[in-house]
């Protein structure tokens, strides 16, 4: 194997994580040293990388996973060699030939630009295996790191494991040609996401965006071909396609880290558009793996912009939908995520990227209609309004949208396209836009049904699951419930199919509850679970539980 084409470094994490400071979690900092020869003074270099018989490369590294005290920040650290190649922001097919020269099976992994491209691939003893993946690089250099799976949860328990590589090949993917018709991709969070009927009336504005494009043409809706996650829905018309790849609980950081941006770039073609809206989850410091500070936000936006432009895709920035945050502000509507919005506006101006200020427009609209009518935009509904769905017990959510609000805001975005000047790419899009469809607020019919109406004011109401998906053998889900006056925290309980009682899943502080309208939870998959929530008060007393949600994961 010829390793001369790579610049080789050694990544390590010599110091412990700083931890929580000022409400923000700081993980370990990486240190990368360049390896020029095997004699360089790099810790453990004698066992880190070596060329053995027939040019096979032996790589030794260690890995461990640390979870910070809240359970949300999960960090996998890999100390060992890294391979760096100047590729430019292009799409490459990488093929790696692994060799297991030991007597036991091993599970190999590969990061490409810190996105996990190969996960736990089993290599049997005395066998070679060829594995390929496509990486759409978002940097000028592509960085590869290979390692063997390890269950260690601290550095002290992590031993060095070896794997063998016979070859690393890479070829640039065939150059894409523009599609027959343009596609608008949407990359965002739960305020844009497409939802299943079970969650009606909840909708993201991306779910209804198609109504303002070529309204006379027939619509075909289907799931994205790659089916990487079920929220990816395609809305195809004769002249244009809208592909909504938005997904809840993601930020500009985690959308990239989880490989979702890589998957979008694999599908997009020159001449397509990507509407990018972030901030809701970037601003959530209690979720370390997705948090992006205001000072970092510019850099993350540039990753999206640069990787689009290098492929002939037109980026469009959309500032985040403002929250209905008037209840604690004497009926006034402060601008939500104002600092993040300002960064998006500045980046759009500096980089000459079309920018739609939905944050300001949605905020002004709510001021115009007032606090009560603003509930019709967001996910507010009483008990019994939707007795067969997720919100049969009612819900009061100031962040997420219901159908009427999704239509209002989708129309705002489409209208902004028509009035924008100074961008050739936007001028090309205008002939497809038609905002003549006006949203109509349907009268709400409250039905008597099985929904539970709690008369006690200390019982959490509106308890519902908003999303459930399985990844890496773990069930990931979002829960929502109404605030209870006087509560200092909330206890969430779970019960599995073989359990005789409920066990604590985790505690949620009032601060955490107020910082995010929905909260994420994880459980091992392949079971049937029941979950419920209680309120805990200053004197330590605990309320009766909410309704019980049962689900299979």
BELLINNOR-V133554 format. One record per residue. N is the residue number from 1. RES is the residue in one letter. OMEGA is omega in degrees with one decimal (NA if undefined). NEAR is the number of other ideal C-beta (glycine too) atoms within 12 Angstrom. Layout:
BEGIN
N:RES:OMEGA:NEAR
N:RES:OMEGA:NEAR
END
This chain:
BEGIN
1:X:-179.8:27
2:X:179.9:14
3:X:-178.0:26
4:X:-178.4:12
5:X:-179.1:18
6:X:162.8:28
7:X:-173.2:22
8:X:177.5:35
9:X:177.7:29
10:X:-177.8:36
11:X:175.9:36
12:X:-179.6:31
13:X:-171.7:29
14:X:-174.8:19
15:X:177.1:15
16:X:177.5:17
17:X:175.9:26
18:X:178.9:17
19:X:-175.7:20
20:X:176.4:19
21:X:-179.5:13
22:X:178.4:10
23:X:-179.6:20
24:X:178.4:24
25:X:179.2:30
26:X:-179.3:21
27:X:176.4:26
28:X:176.3:27
29:X:179.7:16
30:X:172.5:23
31:X:-178.9:18
32:X:177.0:25
33:X:-180.0:24
34:X:176.8:20
35:X:176.8:31
36:X:176.0:15
37:X:179.3:11
38:X:-179.9:20
39:X:178.7:9
40:X:-178.6:19
41:X:176.7:14
42:X:-177.5:28
43:X:176.6:21
44:X:-176.9:28
45:X:-178.5:28
46:X:178.8:17
47:X:-173.9:22
48:X:-175.8:35
49:X:-177.4:36
50:X:175.3:25
51:X:-176.2:19
52:X:-173.2:19
53:X:176.8:13
54:X:175.3:16
55:X:177.3:19
56:X:-176.8:25
57:X:175.3:33
58:X:-179.3:34
59:X:175.7:45
60:X:179.8:31
61:X:174.9:38
62:X:-177.7:33
63:X:176.4:38
64:X:-179.0:30
65:X:178.0:26
66:X:177.3:28
67:X:-178.6:21
68:X:-163.9:27
69:X:179.9:16
70:X:-179.0:26
71:X:-178.7:25
72:X:-177.3:31
73:X:-179.1:30
74:X:-174.1:27
75:X:174.4:29
76:X:-179.0:33
77:X:177.2:35
78:X:174.5:40
79:X:-179.3:38
80:X:-176.6:44
81:X:170.8:43
82:X:-178.3:37
83:X:-174.0:39
84:X:179.8:27
85:X:177.9:30
86:X:-176.1:18
87:X:-167.8:30
88:X:-179.9:19
89:X:-177.3:30
90:X:-179.8:29
91:X:-178.9:34
92:X:169.0:32
93:X:-180.0:25
94:X:176.5:36
95:X:-178.5:24
96:X:175.3:36
97:X:178.4:28
98:X:177.0:39
99:X:176.3:33
100:X:-177.3:29
101:X:179.0:24
102:X:-177.5:19
103:X:-179.4:10
104:X:175.1:16
105:X:174.3:20
106:X:177.1:30
107:X:-175.8:26
108:X:-178.0:39
109:X:176.9:35
110:X:168.9:39
111:X:168.3:33
112:X:-174.4:39
113:X:177.1:35
114:X:170.5:29
115:X:-175.6:35
116:X:-177.5:30
117:X:175.1:34
118:X:-177.3:35
119:X:172.5:23
120:X:175.3:21
121:X:-175.8:29
122:X:175.2:20
123:X:-176.4:33
124:X:-179.4:19
125:X:176.8:16
126:X:-179.1:15
127:X:170.4:22
128:X:178.0:22
129:X:179.0:27
130:X:-179.2:21
131:X:-178.5:32
132:X:173.6:24
133:X:177.4:33
134:X:177.4:29
135:X:175.4:41
136:X:-170.3:41
137:X:176.5:39
138:X:177.6:39
139:X:175.8:26
140:X:177.9:18
141:X:172.0:24
142:X:-179.4:39
143:X:178.5:33
144:X:174.7:44
145:X:-177.2:43
146:X:179.1:46
147:X:177.8:41
148:X:-179.3:38
149:X:178.8:30
150:X:-177.6:29
151:X:-177.1:16
152:X:179.8:23
153:X:173.2:18
154:X:-175.4:21
155:X:-176.5:26
156:X:-178.9:11
157:X:-175.2:14
158:X:176.2:29
159:X:178.5:20
160:X:178.1:29
161:X:-177.0:32
162:X:169.8:33
163:X:-177.0:44
164:X:178.6:36
165:X:179.3:45
166:X:179.9:31
167:X:170.4:25
168:X:179.5:36
169:X:178.2:22
170:X:175.0:27
171:X:177.8:16
172:X:-179.6:21
173:X:179.6:21
174:X:-177.5:12
175:X:-179.4:12
176:X:174.7:22
177:X:178.0:12
178:X:177.6:19
179:X:178.2:23
180:X:176.3:14
181:X:-177.0:24
182:X:175.3:33
183:X:171.8:37
184:X:174.9:48
185:X:177.7:45
186:X:179.2:45
187:X:-175.9:48
188:X:-171.5:47
189:X:-173.6:46
190:X:178.0:42
191:X:179.7:53
192:X:-173.5:46
193:X:170.3:44
194:X:-177.5:40
195:X:174.5:38
196:X:-177.5:22
197:X:-178.6:15
198:X:-177.3:19
199:X:178.6:37
200:X:17.9:26
201:X:-179.1:35
202:X:176.5:43
203:X:168.3:37
204:X:-177.0:43
205:X:176.0:48
206:X:-178.8:46
207:X:-176.8:40
208:X:-177.3:40
209:X:-177.1:50
210:X:-178.0:40
211:X:-176.9:34
212:X:175.9:37
213:X:175.1:38
214:X:-171.6:29
215:X:-178.9:23
216:X:-176.0:14
217:X:-179.2:19
218:X:-179.0:13
219:X:170.4:23
220:X:179.9:16
221:X:179.2:22
222:X:177.6:17
223:X:178.6:21
224:X:-175.3:32
225:X:-175.8:16
226:X:175.9:21
227:X:-177.6:16
228:X:170.1:24
229:X:-167.2:30
230:X:-178.8:23
231:X:-178.7:37
232:X:179.3:32
233:X:-179.5:36
234:X:178.4:31
235:X:-172.8:34
236:X:173.4:29
237:X:-175.5:27
238:X:-172.3:16
239:X:-172.4:25
240:X:177.7:36
241:X:171.1:37
242:X:-179.8:45
243:X:-176.8:41
244:X:-179.6:45
245:X:178.8:47
246:X:-179.4:47
247:X:-175.6:42
248:X:174.8:43
249:X:178.0:43
250:X:178.7:44
251:X:177.4:44
252:X:177.9:43
253:X:-171.8:33
254:X:177.5:34
255:X:175.8:45
256:X:-174.9:37
257:X:-177.9:28
258:X:178.9:30
259:X:-177.6:33
260:X:176.8:36
261:X:176.6:43
262:X:179.5:37
263:X:178.2:31
264:X:-179.2:43
265:X:178.2:43
266:X:-176.3:30
267:X:-173.9:31
268:X:-179.3:40
269:X:174.4:29
270:X:-178.6:21
271:X:174.6:27
272:X:-179.6:36
273:X:172.5:44
274:X:176.8:41
275:X:-170.1:45
276:X:178.3:49
277:X:176.3:51
278:X:170.9:48
279:X:-175.4:45
280:X:-178.1:46
281:X:174.6:45
282:X:-174.5:41
283:X:-174.8:34
284:X:-176.5:40
285:X:-179.5:29
286:X:174.9:30
287:X:-171.9:33
288:X:-175.1:34
289:X:178.1:34
290:X:-175.8:36
291:X:173.9:39
292:X:179.7:36
293:X:178.9:27
294:X:-178.6:25
295:X:179.0:14
296:X:-168.9:24
297:X:178.8:35
298:X:-178.1:28
299:X:178.7:22
300:X:177.2:37
301:X:-179.6:43
302:X:176.2:30
303:X:178.8:37
304:X:-176.5:47
305:X:-176.6:34
306:X:-177.9:26
307:X:172.4:35
308:X:-173.6:37
309:X:179.9:24
310:X:-179.3:25
311:X:178.6:34
312:X:177.2:26
313:X:-178.3:39
314:X:175.7:35
315:X:174.3:42
316:X:178.9:41
317:X:176.4:47
318:X:179.4:50
319:X:-168.4:43
320:X:173.3:45
321:X:179.2:50
322:X:-179.6:39
323:X:172.0:37
324:X:-171.8:40
325:X:-174.9:29
326:X:-171.4:27
327:X:179.6:24
328:X:-176.3:15
329:X:176.2:17
330:X:177.3:10
331:X:178.0:16
332:X:-178.0:17
333:X:173.4:32
334:X:179.7:21
335:X:179.9:30
336:X:174.4:31
337:X:-174.4:38
338:X:-178.8:24
339:X:178.0:24
340:X:177.1:39
341:X:179.8:38
342:X:178.4:23
343:X:-179.8:35
344:X:178.8:42
345:X:-178.9:31
346:X:178.5:22
347:X:178.2:31
348:X:179.2:30
349:X:-175.6:16
350:X:-175.7:16
351:X:-177.9:24
352:X:175.9:19
353:X:176.3:34
354:X:-177.0:37
355:X:179.5:37
356:X:-174.4:40
357:X:179.8:34
358:X:178.5:47
359:X:179.8:40
360:X:-177.3:28
361:X:-179.4:31
362:X:178.7:43
363:X:179.5:32
364:X:179.8:17
365:X:179.1:29
366:X:175.9:38
367:X:-178.5:23
368:X:-175.3:15
369:X:177.3:23
370:X:-173.8:17
371:X:-175.8:24
372:X:179.8:15
373:X:177.1:21
374:X:175.2:35
375:X:179.9:28
376:X:177.1:30
377:X:-176.6:43
378:X:-169.3:42
379:X:175.5:43
380:X:173.2:34
381:X:-176.6:39
382:X:174.7:25
383:X:175.1:30
384:X:-179.4:23
385:X:179.7:30
386:X:-169.4:33
387:X:-176.1:23
388:X:-175.2:16
389:X:-175.9:29
390:X:-173.7:38
391:X:-179.8:39
392:X:177.9:32
393:X:-178.9:35
394:X:-179.8:36
395:X:173.7:40
396:X:-171.7:30
397:X:-176.7:38
398:X:-178.5:36
399:X:-174.1:42
400:X:-172.4:45
401:X:165.5:48
402:X:-168.7:42
403:X:-176.4:33
404:X:178.6:33
405:X:178.2:43
406:X:178.9:41
407:X:179.6:33
408:X:-175.2:38
409:X:174.5:45
410:X:177.7:47
411:X:176.7:34
412:X:-179.6:37
413:X:179.3:48
414:X:178.6:42
415:X:178.8:26
416:X:175.7:33
417:X:-176.8:36
418:X:-176.0:23
419:X:-177.2:20
420:X:-179.7:27
421:X:172.0:12
422:X:-179.6:14
423:X:-179.0:25
424:X:-177.9:14
425:X:177.7:28
426:X:176.9:30
427:X:178.4:18
428:X:-176.6:22
429:X:-172.9:35
430:X:-178.5:25
431:X:-179.1:15
432:X:-170.6:31
433:X:176.6:33
434:X:-176.7:25
435:X:-178.5:25
436:X:177.8:16
437:X:-179.3:22
438:X:179.5:16
439:X:178.1:28
440:X:179.3:12
441:X:-178.1:18
442:X:176.4:15
443:X:-176.6:9
444:X:178.8:20
445:X:179.6:13
446:X:-177.9:17
447:X:173.3:17
448:X:-176.7:13
449:X:-175.8:20
450:X:-179.2:15
451:X:-176.8:28
452:X:177.1:26
453:X:179.8:21
454:X:178.9:25
455:X:177.8:10
456:X:-175.4:17
457:X:-177.7:17
458:X:179.6:25
459:X:178.5:28
460:X:178.6:43
461:X:177.8:35
462:X:-177.7:38
463:X:-176.1:41
464:X:173.2:44
465:X:-176.8:44
466:X:-174.6:41
467:X:177.4:39
468:X:174.2:35
469:X:-177.7:30
470:X:178.9:21
471:X:178.2:24
472:X:177.3:19
473:X:177.5:15
474:X:174.8:19
475:X:178.8:29
476:X:-178.3:32
477:X:-180.0:33
478:X:178.1:40
479:X:178.6:43
480:X:171.6:44
481:X:-178.8:40
482:X:176.4:35
483:X:175.4:30
484:X:-178.0:33
485:X:177.9:18
486:X:-179.9:16
487:X:175.1:33
488:X:177.9:24
489:X:178.6:29
490:X:175.4:38
491:X:177.2:33
492:X:-176.8:42
493:X:176.6:31
494:X:178.7:33
495:X:178.8:25
496:X:-174.6:25
497:X:-178.6:17
498:X:-179.2:11
499:X:177.9:17
500:X:-179.8:8
501:X:176.9:12
502:X:176.2:21
503:X:178.9:19
504:X:173.0:22
505:X:168.7:31
506:X:177.4:25
507:X:-179.5:25
508:X:178.6:37
509:X:177.2:21
510:X:179.4:21
511:X:179.1:18
512:X:-179.9:28
513:X:-178.9:30
514:X:-177.4:22
515:X:-178.7:24
516:X:-176.9:36
517:X:175.0:40
518:X:-175.2:39
519:X:-176.0:41
520:X:177.9:40
521:X:179.9:34
522:X:174.2:31
523:X:174.8:34
524:X:-178.3:19
525:X:178.5:21
526:X:175.7:15
527:X:172.6:21
528:X:-175.5:19
529:X:166.1:33
530:X:178.1:29
531:X:177.3:41
532:X:-178.7:34
533:X:174.7:44
534:X:174.6:33
535:X:177.8:37
536:X:-174.2:27
537:X:-174.2:20
538:X:-179.1:13
539:X:179.2:11
540:X:179.8:12
541:X:-175.7:16
542:X:-177.9:25
543:X:167.6:29
544:X:-174.3:22
545:X:171.2:31
546:X:171.9:35
547:X:-179.6:31
548:X:175.1:24
549:X:177.4:37
550:X:-180.0:18
551:X:177.6:31
552:X:179.6:18
553:X:NA:29
END
